[in-house]
Amino acid sequence: MTFTELSNKIFNESVTDYHKTDFIDTPIKNPYAVKSIEYYLYLKNWIDTVQWHLEDIIRDPNINPVEALALKRRIDKSNQDRTDLVELIDSYFWDKYSQTKAKADASINTESPAWAIDRLSILHLKIYHMEREVERTDVSAEHKAQCTAKLNVLLEQKSDLSTAIDQLLADFEAGRKKMKVYKQMKMYNDPELNPVLYGQK
């Protein structure tokens, strides 16, 4: 099983498990061993799935402003958790390929493996919700046709991205690419770097 075959399987499980209740406060029941890569992949997609629905809720034009602010804070926290988890998954790859000797002409990729996997996780959510649009019975034939066309593009994108990620990992394995990871260094959540926050001290 390739890494993306494993990832796609776990992302499907997570999306399916969440939608059994379709409730943002459903407790996560991660079925994988703690600190395993499978555990982190499931957790990654669960965070993405909950945040997807938080983003839907906050766009309600009639939302109470106090509730909206609380949701915005929750989304900010979710984004930080997501970033932290992506960096943790990159640490897994860093450890895995740390002993691989890069070839003299080895190149650097535009993004790390975990950020590509982040996009794959989000694609699963796009596909799931586009499938629900295609299945709706309260919409026009035109709406269904448009959503079907979009779904086909998303499925092709998922296949292409999976192939690209597995090729990237194979390039790391063979030394054709060298892995280089940069921390995100987000500034707006940091009380030492956000002038609005440190200005209040």
Phi and psi restraints in degrees (value plus and minus 20) as a CYANA .aco file:
   2 THR   PHI     -93.1   -53.1
   2 THR   PSI     148.9   188.9
   3 PHE   PHI     -84.6   -44.6
   3 PHE   PSI     -58.7   -18.7
   4 THR   PHI     -95.1   -55.1
   4 THR   PSI     -47.4    -7.4
   5 GLU   PHI     -82.4   -42.4
   5 GLU   PSI     -62.6   -22.6
   6 LEU   PHI     -83.6   -43.6
   6 LEU   PSI     -67.5   -27.5
   7 SER   PHI     -81.1   -41.1
   7 SER   PSI     -66.8   -26.8
   8 ASN   PHI     -82.1   -42.1
   8 ASN   PSI     -58.7   -18.7
   9 LYS   PHI     -81.7   -41.7
   9 LYS   PSI     -67.2   -27.2
  10 ILE   PHI     -89.6   -49.6
  10 ILE   PSI     -60.2   -20.2
  11 PHE   PHI     -82.2   -42.2
  11 PHE   PSI     -60.0   -20.0
  12 ASN   PHI     -81.6   -41.6
  12 ASN   PSI     -62.1   -22.1
  13 GLU   PHI     -80.7   -40.7
  13 GLU   PSI     -67.1   -27.1
  14 SER   PHI     -82.8   -42.8
  14 SER   PSI     -68.2   -28.2
  15 VAL   PHI     -80.3   -40.3
  15 VAL   PSI     -63.1   -23.1
  16 THR   PHI     -84.8   -44.8
  16 THR   PSI     -64.0   -24.0
  17 ASP   PHI     -82.5   -42.5
  17 ASP   PSI     -63.1   -23.1
  18 TYR   PHI     -81.2   -41.2
  18 TYR   PSI     -63.9   -23.9
  19 HIS   PHI     -98.1   -58.1
  19 HIS   PSI     -19.1    20.9
  20 LYS   PHI     -85.7   -45.7
  20 LYS   PSI     -50.6   -10.6
  21 THR   PHI    -134.2   -94.2
  21 THR   PSI     -49.8    -9.8
  22 ASP   PHI      31.4    71.4
  22 ASP   PSI      31.0    71.0
  23 PHE   PHI    -158.1  -118.1
  23 PHE   PSI     106.8   146.8
  24 ILE   PHI     -85.2   -45.2
  24 ILE   PSI     -39.5     0.5
  25 ASP   PHI    -122.5   -82.5
  25 ASP   PSI      -6.0    34.0
  26 THR   PHI     -82.6   -42.6
  26 THR   PSI     106.7   146.7
  27 PRO   PHI     -84.1   -44.1
  27 PRO   PSI     117.2   157.2
  28 ILE   PHI     -92.4   -52.4
  28 ILE   PSI     117.9   157.9
  29 LYS   PHI    -143.0  -103.0
  29 LYS   PSI      57.7    97.7
  30 ASN   PHI     -89.5   -49.5
  30 ASN   PSI      99.0   139.0
  31 PRO   PHI    -102.8   -62.8
  31 PRO   PSI     -20.5    19.5
  32 TYR   PHI    -123.3   -83.3
  32 TYR   PSI     139.0   179.0
  33 ALA   PHI     -81.0   -41.0
  33 ALA   PSI     113.2   153.2
  34 VAL   PHI     -76.6   -36.6
  34 VAL   PSI     115.3   155.3
  35 LYS   PHI      53.9    93.9
  35 LYS   PSI     -16.7    23.3
  36 SER   PHI     -98.9   -58.9
  36 SER   PSI     140.3   180.3
  37 ILE   PHI     -83.8   -43.8
  37 ILE   PSI     -52.7   -12.7
  38 GLU   PHI     -83.4   -43.4
  38 GLU   PSI     -60.6   -20.6
  39 TYR   PHI     -80.1   -40.1
  39 TYR   PSI     -64.8   -24.8
  40 TYR   PHI     -89.5   -49.5
  40 TYR   PSI     -55.5   -15.5
  41 LEU   PHI     -85.7   -45.7
  41 LEU   PSI     -62.7   -22.7
  42 TYR   PHI     -84.0   -44.0
  42 TYR   PSI     -65.7   -25.7
  43 LEU   PHI     -81.9   -41.9
  43 LEU   PSI     -62.1   -22.1
  44 LYS   PHI     -76.2   -36.2
  44 LYS   PSI     -70.8   -30.8
  45 ASN   PHI     -89.9   -49.9
  45 ASN   PSI     -52.3   -12.3
  46 TRP   PHI     -83.2   -43.2
  46 TRP   PSI     -64.1   -24.1
  47 ILE   PHI     -79.1   -39.1
  47 ILE   PSI     -65.7   -25.7
  48 ASP   PHI     -81.1   -41.1
  48 ASP   PSI     -60.7   -20.7
  49 THR   PHI     -87.7   -47.7
  49 THR   PSI     -65.8   -25.8
  50 VAL   PHI     -82.0   -42.0
  50 VAL   PSI     -63.2   -23.2
  51 GLN   PHI     -85.4   -45.4
  51 GLN   PSI     -56.2   -16.2
  52 TRP   PHI     -73.3   -33.3
  52 TRP   PSI     -65.3   -25.3
  53 HIS   PHI     -96.9   -56.9
  53 HIS   PSI     -50.6   -10.6
  54 LEU   PHI     -82.3   -42.3
  54 LEU   PSI     -61.2   -21.2
  55 GLU   PHI     -85.4   -45.4
  55 GLU   PSI     -54.7   -14.7
  56 ASP   PHI     -83.9   -43.9
  56 ASP   PSI     -68.0   -28.0
  57 ILE   PHI     -82.9   -42.9
  57 ILE   PSI     -62.8   -22.8
  58 ILE   PHI     -89.4   -49.4
  58 ILE   PSI     -35.0     5.0
  59 ARG   PHI    -108.5   -68.5
  59 ARG   PSI     -17.1    22.9
  60 ASP   PHI     -83.4   -43.4
  60 ASP   PSI      98.0   138.0
  61 PRO   PHI     -84.1   -44.1
  61 PRO   PSI     -37.1     2.9
  62 ASN   PHI    -122.7   -82.7
  62 ASN   PSI      -6.3    33.7
  63 ILE   PHI     -86.5   -46.5
  63 ILE   PSI     124.1   164.1
  64 ASN   PHI     -86.1   -46.1
  64 ASN   PSI     110.0   150.0
  65 PRO   PHI     -77.2   -37.2
  65 PRO   PSI     -56.0   -16.0
  66 VAL   PHI     -86.2   -46.2
  66 VAL   PSI     -62.5   -22.5
  67 GLU   PHI     -85.0   -45.0
  67 GLU   PSI     -58.5   -18.5
  68 ALA   PHI     -82.6   -42.6
  68 ALA   PSI     -61.3   -21.3
  69 LEU   PHI     -84.7   -44.7
  69 LEU   PSI     -61.3   -21.3
  70 ALA   PHI     -82.5   -42.5
  70 ALA   PSI     -60.2   -20.2
  71 LEU   PHI     -86.8   -46.8
  71 LEU   PSI     -59.1   -19.1
  72 LYS   PHI     -81.9   -41.9
  72 LYS   PSI     -61.4   -21.4
  73 ARG   PHI     -82.8   -42.8
  73 ARG   PSI     -59.5   -19.5
  74 ARG   PHI     -87.7   -47.7
  74 ARG   PSI     -59.4   -19.4
  75 ILE   PHI     -84.7   -44.7
  75 ILE   PSI     -60.9   -20.9
  76 ASP   PHI     -78.4   -38.4
  76 ASP   PSI     -65.0   -25.0
  77 LYS   PHI     -83.8   -43.8
  77 LYS   PSI     -61.6   -21.6
  78 SER   PHI     -82.1   -42.1
  78 SER   PSI     -61.3   -21.3
  79 ASN   PHI     -82.4   -42.4
  79 ASN   PSI     -59.3   -19.3
  80 GLN   PHI     -86.7   -46.7
  80 GLN   PSI     -62.1   -22.1
  81 ASP   PHI     -81.1   -41.1
  81 ASP   PSI     -61.4   -21.4
  82 ARG   PHI     -82.3   -42.3
  82 ARG   PSI     -66.7   -26.7
  83 THR   PHI     -82.2   -42.2
  83 THR   PSI     -64.3   -24.3
  84 ASP   PHI     -79.9   -39.9
  84 ASP   PSI     -59.3   -19.3
  85 LEU   PHI     -92.1   -52.1
  85 LEU   PSI     -57.7   -17.7
  86 VAL   PHI     -79.9   -39.9
  86 VAL   PSI     -63.7   -23.7
  87 GLU   PHI     -85.9   -45.9
  87 GLU   PSI     -53.7   -13.7
  88 LEU   PHI     -86.8   -46.8
  88 LEU   PSI     -61.9   -21.9
  89 ILE   PHI     -85.6   -45.6
  89 ILE   PSI     -57.2   -17.2
  90 ASP   PHI     -83.6   -43.6
  90 ASP   PSI     -53.1   -13.1
  91 SER   PHI     -82.3   -42.3
  91 SER   PSI     -55.7   -15.7
  92 TYR   PHI     -79.5   -39.5
  92 TYR   PSI     -67.4   -27.4
  93 PHE   PHI     -89.0   -49.0
  93 PHE   PSI     -57.8   -17.8
  94 TRP   PHI     -78.8   -38.8
  94 TRP   PSI     -66.1   -26.1
  95 ASP   PHI     -84.7   -44.7
  95 ASP   PSI     -60.2   -20.2
  96 LYS   PHI     -84.7   -44.7
  96 LYS   PSI     -58.5   -18.5
  97 TYR   PHI    -126.6   -86.6
  97 TYR   PSI      -9.5    30.5
  98 SER   PHI     -85.4   -45.4
  98 SER   PSI     -45.9    -5.9
  99 GLN   PHI    -112.6   -72.6
  99 GLN   PSI     -24.0    16.0
 100 THR   PHI     -98.0   -58.0
 100 THR   PSI     108.6   148.6
 101 LYS   PHI    -105.2   -65.2
 101 LYS   PSI      99.4   139.4
 102 ALA   PHI     -92.0   -52.0
 102 ALA   PSI     122.4   162.4
 103 LYS   PHI     -88.1   -48.1
 103 LYS   PSI     140.7   180.7
 104 ALA   PHI     -80.6   -40.6
 104 ALA   PSI     -53.0   -13.0
 105 ASP   PHI    -121.2   -81.2
 105 ASP   PSI      -1.5    38.5
 106 ALA   PHI     -82.1   -42.1
 106 ALA   PSI     119.6   159.6
 107 SER   PHI    -124.4   -84.4
 107 SER   PSI     148.5   188.5
 108 ILE   PHI    -126.3   -86.3
 108 ILE   PSI     117.6   157.6
 109 ASN   PHI    -100.0   -60.0
 109 ASN   PSI     138.5   178.5
 110 THR   PHI     -91.1   -51.1
 110 THR   PSI     -43.5    -3.5
 111 GLU   PHI    -163.2  -123.2
 111 GLU   PSI     138.5   178.5
 112 SER   PHI     -96.8   -56.8
 112 SER   PSI     142.6   182.6
 113 PRO   PHI     -76.7   -36.7
 113 PRO   PSI     -61.5   -21.5
 114 ALA   PHI     -87.7   -47.7
 114 ALA   PSI     -52.2   -12.2
 115 TRP   PHI     -92.3   -52.3
 115 TRP   PSI     -49.8    -9.8
 116 ALA   PHI     -88.5   -48.5
 116 ALA   PSI     -58.8   -18.8
 117 ILE   PHI     -87.8   -47.8
 117 ILE   PSI     -52.9   -12.9
 118 ASP   PHI     -77.4   -37.4
 118 ASP   PSI     -64.7   -24.7
 119 ARG   PHI     -86.0   -46.0
 119 ARG   PSI     -54.7   -14.7
 120 LEU   PHI     -85.6   -45.6
 120 LEU   PSI     -59.6   -19.6
 121 SER   PHI     -81.1   -41.1
 121 SER   PSI     -64.9   -24.9
 122 ILE   PHI     -85.3   -45.3
 122 ILE   PSI     -56.1   -16.1
 123 LEU   PHI     -79.7   -39.7
 123 LEU   PSI     -57.3   -17.3
 124 HIS   PHI     -80.5   -40.5
 124 HIS   PSI     -58.1   -18.1
 125 LEU   PHI     -89.9   -49.9
 125 LEU   PSI     -61.0   -21.0
 126 LYS   PHI     -81.1   -41.1
 126 LYS   PSI     -63.3   -23.3
 127 ILE   PHI     -85.0   -45.0
 127 ILE   PSI     -66.1   -26.1
 128 TYR   PHI     -77.3   -37.3
 128 TYR   PSI     -68.2   -28.2
 129 HIS   PHI     -96.1   -56.1
 129 HIS   PSI     -48.3    -8.3
 130 MET   PHI     -90.7   -50.7
 130 MET   PSI     -55.6   -15.6
 131 GLU   PHI     -80.9   -40.9
 131 GLU   PSI     -59.1   -19.1
 132 ARG   PHI     -84.4   -44.4
 132 ARG   PSI     -55.6   -15.6
 133 GLU   PHI     -86.1   -46.1
 133 GLU   PSI     -60.7   -20.7
 134 VAL   PHI     -83.7   -43.7
 134 VAL   PSI     -53.3   -13.3
 135 GLU   PHI    -101.3   -61.3
 135 GLU   PSI     -31.1     8.9
 136 ARG   PHI     -81.4   -41.4
 136 ARG   PSI     123.3   163.3
 137 THR   PHI    -127.3   -87.3
 137 THR   PSI     -21.4    18.6
 138 ASP   PHI    -125.9   -85.9
 138 ASP   PSI       2.2    42.2
 139 VAL   PHI    -146.3  -106.3
 139 VAL   PSI     147.2   187.2
 140 SER   PHI     -94.9   -54.9
 140 SER   PSI     142.8   182.8
 141 ALA   PHI     -82.5   -42.5
 141 ALA   PSI     -53.4   -13.4
 142 GLU   PHI     -84.4   -44.4
 142 GLU   PSI     -63.0   -23.0
 143 HIS   PHI     -80.9   -40.9
 143 HIS   PSI     -65.7   -25.7
 144 LYS   PHI     -83.5   -43.5
 144 LYS   PSI     -60.0   -20.0
 145 ALA   PHI     -85.5   -45.5
 145 ALA   PSI     -62.7   -22.7
 146 GLN   PHI     -82.7   -42.7
 146 GLN   PSI     -62.7   -22.7
 147 CYS   PHI     -90.6   -50.6
 147 CYS   PSI     -54.0   -14.0
 148 THR   PHI     -84.0   -44.0
 148 THR   PSI     -62.3   -22.3
 149 ALA   PHI     -83.4   -43.4
 149 ALA   PSI     -62.3   -22.3
 150 LYS   PHI     -84.9   -44.9
 150 LYS   PSI     -60.1   -20.1
 151 LEU   PHI     -81.6   -41.6
 151 LEU   PSI     -62.0   -22.0
 152 ASN   PHI     -82.6   -42.6
 152 ASN   PSI     -57.7   -17.7
 153 VAL   PHI     -85.6   -45.6
 153 VAL   PSI     -63.4   -23.4
 154 LEU   PHI     -82.3   -42.3
 154 LEU   PSI     -60.4   -20.4
 155 LEU   PHI     -86.2   -46.2
 155 LEU   PSI     -59.1   -19.1
 156 GLU   PHI     -85.9   -45.9
 156 GLU   PSI     -60.3   -20.3
 157 GLN   PHI     -82.9   -42.9
 157 GLN   PSI     -61.4   -21.4
 158 LYS   PHI     -81.6   -41.6
 158 LYS   PSI     -63.6   -23.6
 159 SER   PHI     -83.4   -43.4
 159 SER   PSI     -65.4   -25.4
 160 ASP   PHI     -85.2   -45.2
 160 ASP   PSI     -62.9   -22.9
 161 LEU   PHI     -85.8   -45.8
 161 LEU   PSI     -59.7   -19.7
 162 SER   PHI     -80.7   -40.7
 162 SER   PSI     -65.0   -25.0
 163 THR   PHI     -82.0   -42.0
 163 THR   PSI     -63.0   -23.0
 164 ALA   PHI     -85.3   -45.3
 164 ALA   PSI     -60.7   -20.7
 165 ILE   PHI     -84.6   -44.6
 165 ILE   PSI     -66.0   -26.0
 166 ASP   PHI     -83.3   -43.3
 166 ASP   PSI     -55.9   -15.9
 167 GLN   PHI     -86.7   -46.7
 167 GLN   PSI     -60.2   -20.2
 168 LEU   PHI     -80.6   -40.6
 168 LEU   PSI     -64.8   -24.8
 169 LEU   PHI     -84.8   -44.8
 169 LEU   PSI     -57.6   -17.6
 170 ALA   PHI     -84.6   -44.6
 170 ALA   PSI     -56.6   -16.6
 171 ASP   PHI     -86.9   -46.9
 171 ASP   PSI     -58.4   -18.4
 172 PHE   PHI     -82.7   -42.7
 172 PHE   PSI     -65.0   -25.0
 173 GLU   PHI     -79.1   -39.1
 173 GLU   PSI     -59.4   -19.4
 174 ALA   PHI    -109.9   -69.9
 174 ALA   PSI     -23.8    16.2
 175 GLY   PHI      60.9   100.9
 175 GLY   PSI     -10.1    29.9
 176 ARG   PHI     -95.5   -55.5
 176 ARG   PSI     -42.8    -2.8
 177 LYS   PHI    -148.4  -108.4
 177 LYS   PSI     129.7   169.7
 178 LYS   PHI    -132.5   -92.5
 178 LYS   PSI     118.8   158.8
 179 MET   PHI    -106.4   -66.4
 179 MET   PSI     113.7   153.7
 180 LYS   PHI    -159.6  -119.6
 180 LYS   PSI     106.4   146.4
 181 VAL   PHI    -140.9  -100.9
 181 VAL   PSI     111.4   151.4
 182 TYR   PHI    -133.0   -93.0
 182 TYR   PSI     115.9   155.9
 183 LYS   PHI     -89.3   -49.3
 183 LYS   PSI     129.9   169.9
 184 GLN   PHI     -88.9   -48.9
 184 GLN   PSI     -53.9   -13.9
 185 MET   PHI      32.1    72.1
 185 MET   PSI      28.7    68.7
 186 LYS   PHI     -83.8   -43.8
 186 LYS   PSI     116.9   156.9
 187 MET   PHI    -120.2   -80.2
 187 MET   PSI     -49.5    -9.5
 188 TYR   PHI     -93.0   -53.0
 188 TYR   PSI     -38.8     1.2
 189 ASN   PHI    -111.0   -71.0
 189 ASN   PSI     -27.3    12.7
 190 ASP   PHI    -115.0   -75.0
 190 ASP   PSI      96.2   136.2
 191 PRO   PHI     -84.1   -44.1
 191 PRO   PSI     -34.6     5.4
 192 GLU   PHI    -109.6   -69.6
 192 GLU   PSI     -33.1     6.9
 193 LEU   PHI    -139.9   -99.9
 193 LEU   PSI     -39.8     0.2
 194 ASN   PHI    -109.5   -69.5
 194 ASN   PSI      94.4   134.4
 195 PRO   PHI     -82.3   -42.3
 195 PRO   PSI     -46.5    -6.5
 196 VAL   PHI     -85.7   -45.7
 196 VAL   PSI     -56.5   -16.5
 197 LEU   PHI    -101.0   -61.0
 197 LEU   PSI     -68.4   -28.4
 198 TYR   PHI     -94.6   -54.6
 198 TYR   PSI     -36.0     4.0
 199 GLY   PHI     -93.2   -53.2
 199 GLY   PSI     -33.1     6.9
 200 GLN   PHI    -111.7   -71.7
 200 GLN   PSI     -22.8    17.2
